[in-house]
Structures are given as structure tokens and as C-alpha cells.
Amino acid sequence: MTPSAVGALPQLRHAFTIDAFVAPDRRIGAIDEGELIYIPITGGRVHGDIEGEVLEGGGDWCVVKGHYCTVEARYQFRTADGDVVDVLNTGVAHFLDDAQLDVGYFPTRPVFRVENPALRHLVDRVYLGWARSTPELTAIDIFEVLDPLPQAGETR
């Protein structure tokens, strides 16, 4: 691996997993960018550093563009302590088949909004997602991007 311009590459730390249950998609139709599809999020769970439940009412808007699609999911989850976390998760998924049924694993960029200062790290740090979708579930492993050089007093 070639070192980066700053001499070290960042590391990833698994923070938590979001298992979002989904309902059948709704094909909205052709738009300028491709075919717009909406996938309702019906619930689910969060487990790892944060425990909680995915709230019903969110959704995933996909724009199919030939052999790939862009995704923009907006939803919320409630932690075991009762705090609500607002999520915007975007990504690009490439289809593994000509029927555009399977996208395999794909990267995402989650952004979180929170009220509780104890969860402020979700806003102040950078996270990446690694997602897998099935007709019933989208599972997203959320990784914190770590500074390649430990800060004073930090151990890894």
C-alpha cells in the first residue's frame, strides 16, 4: 500500500450496526437523472456502541442510472436511553446483475443530527457505512474514521 501524502492512512473502527427493515419499493418513475424508486423503512434495530430501535417512517430514495444507483436514505433511530438520532445516509451501489436486483455491498456516508451532548461525537466525527440490501432489510455497518496518529493520552 502506498502511504498517503501525510505519511499515514486513517483507520476504521466498527462503531455500530443499523438493521433497517424495509417494505416493498415504490417505483415513482423516470426523472432527468434516471428512474426514481422509493423504499419505505418500517423499523429495525441498532446494535454495538449504541443500542436502539430504527423508527418507522423513514425512507430510501434510489435513482437507478443503468448499472448503478445513487441512494439517499433519511430516517431516525431511538437509543436505549430514549434519545432520537436523525440520519441522512447517501451512497452509490453498483448492480451485480443485469436485472438490477442485487447490489451486493456498497459504501455509504452517514451524517447524524442529535440533541443530547452525550451523543455529540456522532456529529463531530466522520463515519463511513458498509451496507448490504435485501428485499426485507438493509444492514449498515457504521465505522468511525480514526485519525492515523493517536492523540495525546489516547490508546488503541
C-alpha atoms as one frame of an Amber mdcrd trajectory, in Angstrom:
protein
   0.000   0.000   0.000   1.325   3.422  -0.909   1.481   5.840   2.033  -0.642
   8.946   1.817   0.720  12.470   1.377   0.537  12.965   5.146   2.537   9.806
   5.811  -0.168   7.677   7.433  -3.553   6.340   6.444  -6.623   6.637   8.666
  -8.021   3.538  10.325 -11.614   2.430  10.707 -13.286   1.310  13.931 -16.632
  -0.501  13.869 -18.987   1.636  15.945 -22.424   0.066  15.463 -24.744  -1.640
  13.006 -28.109  -0.417  11.753 -30.555  -3.126  10.631 -33.376  -1.275   8.861
 -36.432  -3.289   7.855 -37.932  -2.205   4.544 -41.255  -2.600   2.755 -41.611
  -3.307  -0.977 -40.304  -0.484  -3.139 -42.481   2.019  -4.978 -41.323   2.849
  -8.478 -42.054   6.536  -8.907 -40.840   6.734 -12.491 -38.406   8.384 -14.866
 -36.782  11.650 -13.854 -33.947  13.560 -15.548 -31.254  11.621 -13.666 -32.747
   8.105 -14.087 -35.563   6.039 -12.572 -36.658   7.152  -9.087 -37.571   4.429
  -6.601 -38.753   4.908  -3.011 -38.195   2.213  -0.356 -40.112   2.726   2.926
 -38.252   1.989   6.162 -40.576   0.217   8.603 -38.409  -0.221  11.713 -35.379
  -2.174  12.823 -32.625  -2.157  15.410 -29.278  -0.559  16.193 -26.597  -2.558
  17.999 -22.978  -2.064  19.004 -21.633   1.045  20.780 -25.187   2.399  20.506
 -28.252   0.244  21.169 -31.705   1.217  19.994 -34.526   0.878  17.509 -34.988
   2.244  13.987 -38.218   4.241  13.894 -40.896   3.637  11.294 -41.463   6.403
   8.764 -38.127   6.901   7.086 -37.265   6.018   3.538 -34.613   5.411   0.936
 -34.774   7.276  -2.365 -32.823   5.498  -5.115 -32.102   6.801  -8.594 -31.247
   3.977 -10.989 -28.722   5.052 -13.611 -28.001   1.997 -15.758 -25.565  -0.333
 -13.963 -25.626   1.586 -10.664 -27.897   3.655  -8.447 -27.476   6.527  -6.040
 -29.124   6.171  -2.650 -30.299   8.785  -0.180 -31.852   7.419   2.984 -33.465
   9.588   5.654 -34.627   8.006   8.880 -34.314   8.147  12.654 -33.479   5.795
  15.458 -34.162   5.977  19.187 -31.368   4.917  21.528 -31.959   2.661  24.529
 -31.724   5.865  26.634 -34.576   7.477  24.654 -32.571   9.920  22.519 -33.608
  10.325  18.876 -30.831  10.355  16.258 -31.658  11.810  12.840 -29.794  10.118
   9.954 -29.024  11.112   6.366 -27.139   8.311   4.636 -26.031   8.640   0.999
 -24.154   6.214  -1.213 -23.623   4.626  -4.599 -24.475   0.977  -5.275 -23.436
  -0.995  -8.351 -25.709  -3.776  -9.584 -24.280  -7.291  -9.704 -26.752  -8.484
 -12.337 -28.469  -7.203 -15.473 -31.886  -7.480 -13.812 -30.869  -4.734 -11.330
 -31.947  -6.883  -8.389 -28.748  -7.320  -6.410 -26.341  -4.563  -5.450 -24.120
  -6.579  -3.125 -22.236  -4.481  -0.589 -21.894  -0.741  -1.111 -20.327   2.235
   0.689 -22.350   4.986   2.332 -21.692   8.303   4.054 -23.915   8.701   7.124
 -24.457  12.114   8.711 -26.106  12.310  12.118 -28.005  15.042  13.977 -28.596
  14.809  17.732 -29.786  16.931  20.645 -28.060  15.136  23.541 -24.475  16.367
  24.146 -23.506  12.806  25.142 -24.072  11.775  21.502 -22.270  14.779  20.034
 -19.470  12.516  18.782 -21.896  11.351  16.069 -21.901  14.919  14.720 -18.274
  15.853  15.389 -16.610  12.783  13.878 -16.558  11.258  10.392 -18.293   7.936
   9.785 -18.492   5.578   6.821 -21.051   2.870   6.213 -20.769  -0.513   4.524
 -24.265  -1.608   3.510 -25.996  -4.698   2.167 -29.602  -4.673   0.961 -32.119
  -7.476   0.611 -35.850  -7.161  -0.173 -36.592  -7.207   3.587 -33.613  -5.493
   5.210 -30.777  -3.043   4.715 -27.915  -3.735   7.137 -25.311  -0.996   7.515
 -22.103  -1.412   9.476 -21.081   2.057  10.675 -17.350   2.730  11.023 -15.714
   5.707  12.678 -12.786   7.116  10.686  -9.875   7.398  13.121  -7.012   9.839
  12.975  -3.981   7.863  11.724  -1.865   9.244  14.559  -3.105   8.698  18.135
  -3.805  11.913  20.015  -2.206  12.709  23.398  -3.464  10.281  26.041  -5.262
   8.047  23.510  -4.585   4.321  23.300  -5.708   1.972  20.574
